[in-house]
């Protein structure tokens, strides 16, 4: 099983009953995020990545465009990156990612956008601490910036 699939399974299976975690698999649209999350009235689209040692924050151009449309219409999204080497998960808000102009402020590598290294996550979760902590931090993030 790939790192990203394993990570998605961990997120979905670790959620308490007050969370709706729906994996999204579609061939009808380009760039649609991997998960839809909902709890306590907060509705969130999340794109997941899993990486070994790469420190760059990246996504496909189609994903970036999808998030730009979501944010422009008042939606909320996250880019969640599991960093295997560092044993952590970084959570980035899509509204911060989409403030960059992909053509001038980001590095384009093929179909990927690599964001500036100065970009800091909304929060970082240390793997192994427990999934309840991860979900608690998500709700705290929603409460302060949703």
C-alpha positions in Angstrom: 0.0 0.0 0.0 1.4 3.4 -0.9 2.3 6.0 1.8 -0.6 8.3 0.8 -3.2 5.5 0.8 -2.0 4.3 4.2 -2.1 7.9 5.5 -5.7 8.3 4.2 -6.7 5.1 5.8 -5.2 6.3 9.1 -7.1 9.6 9.0 -10.4 8.0 8.1 -10.2 5.1 10.6 -8.9 7.2 13.5 -11.8 9.6 13.5 -14.3 9.6 16.3 -18.0 9.1 15.6 -18.6 12.8 15.6 -16.6 13.1 12.4 -17.7 12.4 8.9 -14.6 11.4 6.9 -15.4 10.6 3.3 -12.7 9.6 0.8 -13.3 11.1 -2.6 -12.4 9.2 -5.8 -13.6 10.8 -8.9 -12.8 10.8 -12.6 -15.3 13.6 -13.3 -13.1 16.5 -12.2 -9.5 17.3 -12.1 -7.9 18.4 -8.9 -10.6 17.3 -6.5 -9.1 16.7 -3.0 -8.8 13.3 -1.4 -11.1 13.7 1.6 -14.2 15.5 2.7 -14.3 16.1 6.5 -17.2 17.4 8.6 -17.6 17.8 12.3 -19.6 20.3 14.5 -20.7 22.2 11.4 -17.2 22.6 9.9 -17.0 21.3 6.4 -13.5 20.8 5.0 -11.9 19.5 1.8 -8.5 18.0 2.4 -5.7 17.0 0.0 -3.3 14.5 1.4 0.4 14.0 0.6 3.0 11.6 2.0 6.6 12.2 1.5 9.9 10.7 2.6 12.6 13.4 3.0 11.3 16.2 0.7 10.7 19.4 2.6 8.9 21.1 -0.2 5.2 21.9 0.0 3.7 21.0 -3.3 0.5 20.1 -5.2 -0.6 19.6 -8.8 -1.6 22.6 -10.7 -5.1 21.2 -11.1 -5.4 20.8 -7.3 -4.2 24.4 -6.8 -6.8 25.7 -9.2 -9.6 23.6 -7.5 -8.6 25.1 -4.1 -8.6 28.6 -5.6 -12.2 28.1 -6.8 -13.2 26.7 -3.4 -11.7 29.6 -1.5 -13.2 32.2 -3.8 -16.6 30.8 -3.1 -16.2 30.8 0.7 -15.1 27.1 1.1 -12.4 25.8 3.4 -9.6 23.4 2.5 -6.4 21.9 3.8 -3.2 20.4 2.5 -2.1 17.7 4.9 1.4 16.4 4.4 2.8 13.3 6.3 6.6 13.7 6.5 7.8 10.1 7.1 11.5 11.0 7.8 10.6 13.7 10.3 7.7 11.6 11.8 5.3 14.5 11.7 2.2 15.8 9.9 2.1 19.4 8.6 -1.3 21.0 8.1 -1.6 24.0 5.7 -4.7 26.0 5.1 -5.7 26.2 1.4 -6.5 29.9 1.8 -2.8 30.6 2.6 -1.6 28.4 -0.3 -3.8 30.1 -2.8 -2.6 33.6 -2.0 0.5 32.8 -4.0 0.6 33.5 -7.7 1.6 30.1 -9.1 3.2 31.7 -12.2 5.5 34.2 -10.3 5.9 33.2 -6.7 6.1 29.4 -6.9 8.4 27.0 -8.6 6.7 24.9 -11.4 8.1 21.5 -11.9 6.2 19.7 -14.6 2.6 19.6 -13.4 3.5 20.4 -9.7 3.6 23.7 -7.9 6.3 23.9 -5.2 5.5 26.7 -2.7 8.1 29.0 -1.1 10.0 27.4 1.8 9.0 30.3 4.0 5.5 28.9 4.1 4.7 27.7 7.6 2.0 25.1 8.5 -1.1 26.1 10.5 0.0 23.4 12.9 2.3 20.4 13.1 1.4 17.1 14.6 4.0 14.6 15.9 3.3 11.1 14.7 2.7 8.6 17.5 1.1 11.1 19.9 -2.3 9.7 19.2 -5.0 10.4 16.7 -7.3 12.2 19.2 -4.6 14.9 19.5 -4.6 15.3 15.7 -8.4 15.7 15.5 -8.4 18.1 18.5 -5.8 20.3 16.8 -8.0 20.3 13.6 -11.0 21.5 15.6 -8.9 24.2 17.2 -7.8 25.3 13.8 -11.3 25.4 12.5 -12.5 27.4 15.5 -9.9 30.2 15.1 -9.8 30.5 11.3 -12.9 28.9 9.7 
